[in-house]
């Protein structure tokens, strides 16, 4: 019954269409007199408008053109915001008739056998869902094992019927969008597994084996080098689920998996372009610390290498500058050394500050966020961890000493190392990618970057975890 649950989310998907050249979709809707009908299509979690037509003197709507539509799942929108889905395949000449009171169940389709069969399939799935619903309710309240077994057998019969219907259509229309679409709705089945003999924790071993299989076969039912998958309502969600919930949120792992998934589209320009753009944008918009490593990897591999021939020089110039600033301070890199002057006139070099943990904060007292974060850094971090060989190095990003020193004195921050660079000799803004304040880095004893752009509130949890492991 897993497929019945999947198909619930896809109810209302219907038909298709084709002709040797061009497209012609004729629509008649009984009891519908509004003048406008919109043809849209699914793309990247959205429904975009492809065409608009108006009711003619015979009460019909017609979408037509000399060019074929890109195959995919389309949507016909009525003015009252009701709609039905329309599967456009290779045959794009069709007549659709239905009524306003029940668009899908009253629908009939002529002129495209593949589309007609798919419409029947959708109507069939709705009927099976209706049959399954009361059985599922009875299962919840089954009074004894015998009754439960009987109901489970009924559900198994329904599931078997659904699978037979699915297999029939997939075999009848090989290589069609219908077949591609139906296969993509199927979840990967993970086989039963057994831990190797002698495993110390067989349950954990089996769990890991199942995870590895699921991850490796996650896209088995999706044709990743077929751009028709882009015009479905579920492809991008499927892709995002993989990178959000299946793959470990570790930069190196995400980089490896991004390259692997993009390689699956090799040979299909449109799909490869979409995957590169989508995964790069995800990396660029990520709020997870360290994901700028993914941005750098994708940017260098696909954009700055010249592979992405669809972008302009302005984009490449800006990306090159961004990568140049980010790359030196990725997690694990050694922080750029600098020599700066303290508010007392002493000079300090970062590499000469001895500490197991150095907390490097770039700030200014006039910054509203800084005025909240810096005192919190003192109360929540320094006062709690000062006996664990940590140092706080606070870099004032401006030049006027008076407001800086006043803030230090006002909040009693005298045990920190306070520095500034009045003549901009250290190039700290570029070396640490400082375009706003506050910015906090956490460095280990060798001044390698452990964390960055972290809030004062997050630091105690990070340090507790770090000290526990080290």
N, C-alpha and C positions, 0 to 999 in steps of 0.2 A: 504493500500500500504506500510505500515511500513515494512512488510516482504520482499517486493520487494527491498526496499532500503538495507535491511540487506543482501539479497542474492547477491547483486551486488559485495560486498566485497568477496564473496565466489565463484565467477564464476570460472569455470575450475575444480571444485571438481568433481571427478567421482568415479566410480566403487568400487568393493570389491572382496573378494575371500575367499574360504574355501574348505577344504577337510577333510575327517575323521582324517587323520594324515598328518603332514608335510604341505608343500606348494609348489605349482608350478604355476608360472606366465609366460605365453608365450606371447611375444609381437612381433607384426609385424608392421613396420612403412614404408609405401610406400614412395619412393623418399628420403629415408634416408640411406646413405651408410657408415656413420661414424661407427667406430668399438665399441664404448663404450656406455653403458647405466647404469646409477646409480640409485639405489633404496634408497631413503632417507625417513625420517619420521619427523613429526613435534614434537617438545618437547621444552617447556619453551622458546618460542619466537624464536626458532632456527629450522633449518632443518639439521638433522644429517644423516650421511651416514650409511645405513644398509648393502648394498651389491653392488657389481659391476659385470656386466656381459659383454660379448663380442659377437659380431655378429657371428653367425655360418655360415656354408657353404650354408644354405638355405636362408640366409638373415634375420634370426630371432634372437630374444634375449630370453633367458630363465633364470628366477630366480627360483631356487628350493632348497629344503632342507628337512631333515627328521623331523625337528621341526616346529611347527606352529609359525608364526609371531605373535607378540603382536598386538591385534586389534587396529586400529586407522587410521588416515589419513596419507597416504604415498605419496611420490612424485617420479616421474620418470623423471630424468634429462637427457637431450640430451647434446652432447658435445658443441653445440652452445649456451648453457645456456637456451634454451627453455625447457619447462617442462609441465607436466600435473599431476593433483592430482589423487590418487588412494585410494579409501576407502577399507581397508582390514577388513572384518568381519569374521564370523565363517567359511564361505566357501572360502578356499584359493587355489582353483584349477580353473584357468580361462585362456581363450584365448582372447587377446586384439589385435584388428587391427585398424589402423588409417592411416592418411597420414600427411606428414610434413607440408603441406600448411595450415591446420586447424585441429590441434590435437584433440580438444574436439568435435567439431560439426561433424567431419567425423569418430568419434570413434564408434566401435561396440564391444560388449562384449558377450562372450559365456561361459557357465559353472557355473555361479553364479547368480541365479535369483535376489537375493537382490541387487547385484552390478549392474545388468542390469537395474533394475528399478530405481536405483539411478542415473545412467548415463542418463536415459531418463528424469528423473526429472531435472537434471542440464541443459540439452539441452532445456527442456520446459521452465525453468526459464529464460534462455537467450532470448528465443523467446518472452516471456512476457515483459522482459525489453525493448526489441526493440519496442514492441507495445506501451509501456508506455511512452517512451521518447518523441515522437512527441506530445502526448496528454499533457504532462507536459509543453512543450514549448508553446503550444496553450493556456494553462491555464494562463500562465504569461501575455499573450497579449489579453486575452478575452475581447471583446469590451463592453459586457453588461452582466447583471446577468443571463439572460436566456442561453446565450452561455456558461457561466461559469458553470451553473448548469448541462448542458448536458455533458460537459467534465468531471465534477466531478462524474457523474453517470457512465461514461465509465471507469474511474479509479476505482470506487467501484466495478464494474463488474469484472475487471481484478484481483483486490485484492481478491474477492470472489472465483474466479477460482483457484488462487494460494493456498488459504487456503484449498479448497477442495482437491487439489492434495496433499498437505502436510498431511492432516488428513487421506487420503487413505493410504499413505505409512506408517505412524506411526501405524495405526491399522493393516496393513498387516504384519508388521515385529515387533511385540512387543518384548521388551527386547533385540533387536538386536543393534549393534553399529549404524546402519543406523537410527533407531528410537531415540537412545540416542543423536546422532549427530544433527539431525533435531530439536529435542526439544530444545537443547542447543542454537540454533541460534535465538530462539524466545525471544523477550524482555518481561519483566513482564508488564502486563497491569494494570494500577492503576485505580480503579473504580471511578466513580463520587462520590464526597463527599459533605456533607453539614455541615456547622458549627452548633454547638448546639445553640438553641435559647438563646438569651441574650448575645451572645459573643460580646465583645467590639470591636474587630477588626476581623470580620468574614473572610476576605480575608487571613489574616495572619494565622488564625486558620486552615483554609482549606489547605493552603500551608504546614503547619506543619504536618497536618494529612496525606497529600499525601506523604510527605517525609518519615514519620515514616512507612507508608505502604510499600513504595518502598524499604526502607532499610531492613525491616523485610522479604520481599518476593524476594529480589534481586536474590537469588540462587534457586528459586523455579523450574526453568526449567533445572537446571544442577544437575546431579546425582553426588553429592560430594563424595560418597563412592564407586565410580566406576573409577578405574585407567585408563580406556580407554579414559576418558576425558583429560588426560595428553597429549595424542597424537593427539591433535587437534590444529589448528592455532590460536584459540581464547581464550582458557581457561585461560592462564596466564594473558593475557591482561584484561580479564574480572575480574580476581581476583585483579589485580593491580588497576584497575579503582575503584573498591569498596573501597580499602584502601586509595587511593589517593584523590578521589573526592566525594564519598558518605559518608564515615565515617568522623566525625569531627576529626581534627588533634590535638587531646588532648591525652596525654599518657594513662590516665586511660581508656578512651573510646577505644583506639586502643588495649589495653591489653584485655579488655573484649571481643571485637569483634574477636580478634585473637583466643582466647580460643573457642569462639562459632563456628567459621568456622572450626577450627581443629577438633572439636567434631563431625562435620557433616561427617567426613571421618571415624568415628569409625567403626572398623571391616574390613577395607581395609588397610593393612600394607603399600602398595606402595603409596597410595594417602595420608595417614596420614604422612608418612615420607616426601613426597614432600612438603606438606603444612607447616610442622614444619621447614624444611630447608629453604624454600622460605621466609616465614615470618620472621624467625630469621635473614636471610641474609639482608632482607629489613631494619630491625631495625639496624643491624650492619653498614649498608652503609648510613643510613639516615643522612642528613645534617640539619635536623630540631632540634632545641634546645629541650632537654628534652626527646628525643626518646631513650636515653640510659636506661630509665626506662622500656621501652618495651623489650629491649635486656636483661635486668636483669630478668624480669618476665618470658620471654620465655626460657632463659638459665636455670633458676632454675627449672621451671616446667617440661621441657621436656629433658634437657640434664643432668644437675647435679643431677637430681632425679634418673637417671638410665633408664628412659623411652626410650631414643634414643639409642637403643642397636647397632646401626650401626657405632657409632663414636669410635675412638681409645682413649687410655689413654692420649696420648700427647695432643690431642685436649681438652679433659676434664680438664687436668691440667692447660693449658693456659687459658681456659674459666673461671675456678674457680678463678684464679689470677685476671683476668680482672674484674669479677663481684665483687670480694673483694675490688678492688680499686674504682670502679664506685659507688657501692651501698651507701657508706657514703655521697656522694655528689650529690645525685639526687635532682631535684627541690623540694623545700618544706622541705628538711632536714635542720637541724641546722648545720651551718658550724663548722668544727672542730676548737676548740680553740687552740691558740698558744701564746707563749711568745717569742718575738724577740728583738733584739737590733737595735737602730737607728744608722744612720751614725754619729750622735753627741754623741753616748754613752749612750743615755737614753734607758730604757726598756719599751715596750708596750705589753699589752695583748689584743688580739682581742676582747674578751668579754667585756673589760672595755672601749672600744672606743665608745663614745656616739654619735649616728648619726641616723637620720631617714633612710638614705641610706648610706651604705658603699660600695665603689667600690674597690674591691681587685684585684690588677693586679700583676701577677708574670712575671718578665722580666729580661733582662740583656742588657747592652749597646752594647755588641759585636754582638748581634742578629740584622740582617738587618731589619727584620720585626718590631722588637721592636723599632728600631730607628725612624721608621715612625709612629707607633701606639701610642707610649707614648707621643710625642709632640702633636699629634692630640687629645689625651685624655685631655691634658691641655687646648688647645684652644677651642675645640668643646664641652667639657663637663664641666671641672672645672670652666672655666671663665663664663660659662652660668648658671650653677646651684649652684655655691658656696654659694649663699645666701639662699639656701633651705635646710640647715642643712644636707649636705652630706659631707662625708669624703672620700678621696682617700688614700688607704693604699697600697703602692707600695713595693712589696717584691723582693729584689735583690736575684737572685737564685745562684749567685757565691760567691767568697770569697775575691777577691782583691778589696780593697776599692777605690784605686785611679781612675780607669776608671768610677766607679759608681758615686763617688762624683763629678768628672769632668762633667759627663753628667747632673747631677742635677743642677749644677751651670750654665752650658752652656745654658740650656733651662729654667732656672728660675722656677724650680719646688719646691720652698722652702716652699710652704704652704701645701704640702702633708705630710703624715706620711711615712717616708722611713725606711724600716727595712731589716735586713738580719740575717741569722742564720749560722755564721761561723763554728760552731761546730756540725751542723746538729742535734740539740737536739729536734727540733719541729716535725720532720718527715713530713714536709709539702709536700714533693714530693709525698709520698704515700697518705696522707690524702686528697690532692687536685688533685691527678692524673696528676701531672705535668711531662710530658715526652717531651714537647717542649715549646717554649715561642714565643710570649706572651700568657698568659691565663688570662682572665678577668672574675671575678665573681661579681654579684651584690647581696648584702645582705640587708634585711630589718632591722628595729630597733632591732629586737630580734636575729639578725644574721642568720635568715633563708634564704636559697638560693632562690632568685627570678629569676635569670638568670645566665647563665654560658657560657663560650667559645663564648662570644659575641664580636663583633668588636667595636672599638671606634666610628665608623661611625653609628652603630646601636643603640648606647646607648641613644642619645637624643630622638629618637622616642619611645624607651622603657620607658624612664623616663616621657615623656609627657603623655603617656597613663597611667602609674602608678599613677602619681600625679592627673590626672583627676579623676581616680576611687577612690583615697584615700584622 
